[in-house]
Amino acid sequence: MSKDVREVYEAISPADFFYRNREIAGFDNPVRATYTIVRELVENSLDACETHGILPSVYVSLTETGRAGVYRIRVEDNGCGVPKEYIPSAFGQILFGSKYVLRQTRGMFGLGGKMAILYGQITTHSSVKIISGTGGPVKYQCELMIDIQSNKPILLRGGIKTLPNPLYWHGTIVEFEFEGDYSRSKGRILDYFRQTAIILPYANISFITPEGIYYRFLRVTDKLPKIPKEVLPHPKGVDVELIKRLVKRTRSDRMVDFISYNFHRVGRKTALALLKRAKIDPNKDPKELTSDEIVKLVNAMKRYDNFLPPDASCLSPIGPELLVKGIEKELKPEFVYAVQRKPSSYSGHPFIVEAAIAYGGGVQPPKPGEINLYRYANKIPLLYDTASDVSFKVIKSIKWSRYRIDLEMPIAFFVHIVSTKVPYKTVGKEFIADIPEVAYEIEWALKTCARKLKSYLMSKIRRIAIERRVNVLEKYLPKIAQFSSELAGKNPSSIDVEKIIGRLRR
Amino acid sequence: MRREDVLARLREFGLSLYEQMSRGEFPRVKLRSRTLKNIVYDVESKQFVIGDKTVVRSAANLRQIKSLTQLIWVAYFAYNSIKANQPTTLRDLYYNAEAFGIEFEDQSESNEIVSDLETVLGIPREDFMIYPEERSAIFGDLVVEYTHPDPDYYGKRINLSSHPDGVMIGPALLSAEFVECNADKVIAIETGGLFTRFIAEKVHRRFNAILIHTAGQAPRSTRRFIRRLNMELGLPVYILTDADPWGMHIAMVIISGSANAAHITDLNTPDAKWIGVWATDITKYKLPTEPMDERDIARLEALRRDPRYKDPFWSREIDEFNRLKRKAEQQSFSRYGLSYVVDKYLPDKLALFK
């Protein structure tokens, strides 16, 4: 309250913002940072492949530099590559989202990868090395650092070098140093790779650890899930900020056109109805909207009930067939069944739930009180806070005995939710919130799998019973044939024991 | 039953299973149930008989196929024994099974299957030349002639008092013909000790009796032999056992048969008499006793529920045992001198049944 106190206001750059708030993005300590860096870079690589219909091959190596706690990471992919003119900003400038279209990708803005690079720079004060090719006769190489205060890339050693690309290679190599702790994040990182390999059976992923161990996760199928289409935002999911940005950008000069061109599943008729509710003149120029009118418009959109549900073509679920392949290749279960639910939506965001149950074989029984639950969101494995996740709660609430299933059996559950906006409960993005629509889809997906497992288990019990009977019959029937034939003075070969046993199998 | 008839029945049994199997069916056999529910005491013939309830043993049933296999093998074994004129024991059968890949948990299981075969065919195992381990013996002035097929013995005669330890009651004796008998009664004795004492004391001569050592519960062949002595020679039969529930029941089985052998008739001797040692004799003769243990008491309770013990005489003895809760052995008369039992007790008892 002193007179001497003066508030100091300053604008900060996005880079500066992340520098100050790095715990939000998962860089709060060396252990977590090591895991997050690996994961962010791998996910950027996978996105660079999948969104262009390329079967991903990703090579990750993590090496010790000789300086205590400092590692060098190198990630190479065979993705689309980055055109020369975008390389500096793609890796050296942190941008807030400028996407006005929605599509399911792993990270919305490619922010995570840049955060990883920034973290490396601030912990080791070293640069990042980039090599990228787009399939043309040349490829490019550069080293850069990020000017945190001005959020600008600084190219080092003479800028971007052009190198020959005789093999017409496309892809990107990113390499930099960071301060981390591999030995304590190792378990988590390996879990991440294993679980990623399950959800991406069409990817080759290699990982060389600082100890020199080479892990290879090989693709078992050449089938890629369909590439998601871009769609406009659904009106149920918009907020004031989004409308403001769209207004700034639009070339429409009438509100009715603005509304019907910029939102998903909104036509002229719906646009007019919305504007009437918001008491806005359909012929008004969007640029002249007042703040008050924008709020009214958002409220009208939220309350309007007659929108068509969001279209799921912007989503890219992997499908039951690939899910089964991935589970079979990594876990080698005795039984696995996967389902994909029909698209649904919550608050204007489309989502699809896919689930699978694997039983026996390489699936181990869970530790007492735990559940073997593999959770995925937009093809990313979620490794932390399992017990807080909606899937965990759904599994706990299902009456498994109805399906002759006991949670102590060797069973693994898989839940994959894909959405343009995954309903994470926290900024940590590690577990899914308890949204009723989502919980409902998960519940029915798992119940469908459970029914299949039940009938598998039942038929297995029947099969074992028949086998047991056949074994017993094969042991005794020939003897009965032998002794009764000898007693009767007949030839035992006129008795067909197999035929008698065959009566059982009918 | 004649040897040829027995062989024919065994062949028939084999043929019935053979035919079912060659038709592609699971072989099965029907036999009368030997469960306690199907065993009734027939007051008229004074013995246990098997009822009409039948059970099926089928190869289609996993719990029955093993015993069906054992059953056909036992038939095969019996057939070969008869063919070879080779008497065998239940124990021989049990051990021989292994050579044919037939498994029995223990001898009581194989004994049970032999009983099954008896039930299926209605033929006692003695006709299959299968006998228990013989322990029973006989001593007395009775001449028999062997009909045993072994040419070394066939047609030979023997006086059963010719060997001082007694003669074992086995297949040869069972099939022998009675030629001459100078005794006028049969005394069956539970323990070997008293049997030997009786021979030493010349009871056979003094009481003009044939002595039989039952060696505890009398084997079926012995019971059958006692019946023959009673029926064919018209000799009254007197039974002497320890004074306890077990001894009492040894007498009862000779008189009215056992539930175990209800599927075989004509093993019992309805007119035989239990002459002691009674519970009431314990007090009367002031015999040295031992307390009954739990098993004795339980056995006594079981006998009390048995319909054959409803008779006033038997239930009086049960009540007395129950009151005393003590038991005595046959040898306990020795407290009055070794010959007391022959000089005093036996005449007393026989006099009661004159």
Interface residues (C-beta under 8 A of the other chain):
Chain A: R468 R469 V472 L473 Y476 L477 K479 I480 A481 F483 S484 S485 E486 L487 A488 G489 K490 S494 I495 D496 V497 K499 I500 R503
Chain B: L10 R11 F13 G14 L15 L17 Y18 M21 S22 G24 E25 F26 P27 A59 L62 I65 K66 L68 T69 I72 W73 A75 Y76 Y79 F100 G101 I102
